């Protein structure tokens, strides 16, 4: 069994954390805030009607939007409370409880690979450090030929960007594009956020 993620350790320490997170994004959406910017970048990577994996989907804000845009979406998150919120707020995608370090969607009835993977919301920083390379390896294994993964997280969260890029390479993923925001601003050495668009190194 994989080491417990930092997210689930936080939930155990504060049982109300998941509900707070769900309500935070519900409130932002109700106030008209843009909560799907990451999904727009992902849509630029694929044609209409693509298969997209929302890895660490949380309460479904991105996968729900991509489904409404006509894509075939599977969302996976380790937190059952977040998956329950995704099912309630964004019906349509296939929402699954699961640890990304043990991701095996063919074994769960989803054998087709994905044209794109989105891993947003600082998911990589919430993983247990011992599982990071394995998560990236499993994401790579779920990509279709020519597919790409868009992974974004902030600096100062215990996972330096060079270490992440080295782990990705070790897992068989290499960058097509490095950005500092989801709205396509260039990545620089002093950037405090990384969006890496990765492809399988075949």
N, C-alpha and C positions, 0 to 999 in steps of 0.2 A: 504494500500500500504506500502511496506517495505521502511525503511529508505534508502536514496540514498547511494550507495557504495562510498568508498573513491576514487576508480578509476574514477567513473563518475564525482565526484566533481573535480578531477584533470583535466579531459577532459573539463569540463565547464570553469575552470580557464585558461586552455591553449588549445584552439581548435586544435592546431597542434600536440598535444601529441600522439594521436592514430597513425597518419601518421608516426611520428618519430619512434614509437615502431615497426610498420610494417616494415619500411625500415631498421631498425637496424637488425632484424632477417633475412631479405632477404640478407643483406650484409654479415652477418656471414655465412649463408648457402653458398652463392656464393664464399666465401673465403675458403670453405672446413672445416669450424669449425663444431664440433660435437654439433648439436642443438637438438638431439633426445635421449640423454642419459636417460632421465626419462622414455621414452617409452620402453627401453630395460628392465628396472626393472619390468614394468607392464607386459610385455610379459612373464616374468618368473613366474607370478602369475596365468596364465591361459593357457588352451590348445589352439591349432590352431582353428581359426574360431570363436573366442569368441565375445560376445557383450561387448563393452567397451564404457563407458561414459567419455568424456573429459570435465570435469567441470571447466569452466573458460578457455575455449580453446584458447582464443586469436586469432592470425592469423593462427592457425591450424597446427603448426609444429609437434606436437605430434600425434594428431588425424589423420593427413594426413599420417604420417609414419606408424601408426598402421593399417590404412586401406590398404596401399600398402602391408603390411605383411599378409593380408588376413582376418583381423578382421572386424566385423560389428560395425561401429563407429558412435556415435552421439556426436556432440560437441555443447556446449552451452556457450554463453558469453553475458554479458550485453551490450557490446559496438558494435553497428551496423557496425562501420568502421572496426573493427577487424573481424567480421563475413564476411563482404564483401571481405576482403583480403583472408580469409580462403577459401571462395568459388572460388576465382580467382586462388589461388596458389595450392590448394589441392582439386580438384574435386573428388567426390566419397562419402565421409561421409555425413551424414545429419547435416548440420550446422544450428543452430537456435539462434536467438536473444532471450535472456531471463535472468531474474534475478534469481540467484540460490536460493535466499530466497523465491521465489515463484515457484520453480521447480515442475512441474507436467507433466511429459512427456506422461503418458497415455492420458491425456486430449488433447495432441497435436499429437496424432496418433502413439505414440511409447509405446504400452502397456507392451512389454516384459521387465522384469528386466535385470540388467547388471551383467555379471560375474566379472567385475572389473570397478573401477572408478579411474581415475587419476585426481588429483587436484594439479597442479604444478605452477611454475612461481609466487610464493608468493601470489596466489589468496586469501588465507585465510586472509592475512594481508591487502588486499585491500577491504575487506568487511566492511560495516558499523558495528561497534561493537554490536549494538542491534540485528543484524541478524545472528551472528555467530552460535549460538546453533541451530537456525532454519535451517540454511543451512546444518549443519551436520545431523540434523534430516531428512531432505529431501533427502540427499545423502543416508543415511541408508535405507530409504524407497524405493530407486530405486535399491538396491542390490538384486541379486538373492540369494537363499539359498546357503551358502558356499562362496559367493562372498566376495571380499575384496576391500578396497579403499586405495590408496596410496596418501598421502597428504604431501606436502613439502613446507616449507617456512623458511625464515631466522629470526634470532634473531634481536632485536633492532628495530622492526617494530610495536611496540605497542601491541603485542599479545604474552605475555610470554608463553613459552612452557607448563608449568604446568597448566596454565589457559586453554590452548587449549585442553590438555588431559582431564581435568575435564569437559569441555564443550562436548567433544566427548563422554565421559562416560554418561553424562546426556542425550545425544541424542541417546544412545543405541549402541555406537561403542566402542570397546575395542581394545587395541593394540595386534597384533600378533608379531610385530617386530618394534623396534625403531632404526633408523640409523641416522648418521650425514651427509650423502651424498647419492646421487642417485646411486653411484657405491659401495654401501654396506659397507662403513666404520662404525664401531660401534658408537652408540650414547653415549656420556659421559656428565656428569653434566656441563662441560665448553664448550660443542659444540655450535657453532654459527649458526648451521642449523639443522633442524629436518625433517626427512622423517619418517612418521608414517604409517605403514601398519596396517590398522584397519579392524576388522570383526564385524559383527552384534552380539550383546550380546542377544542371543535368549534364 
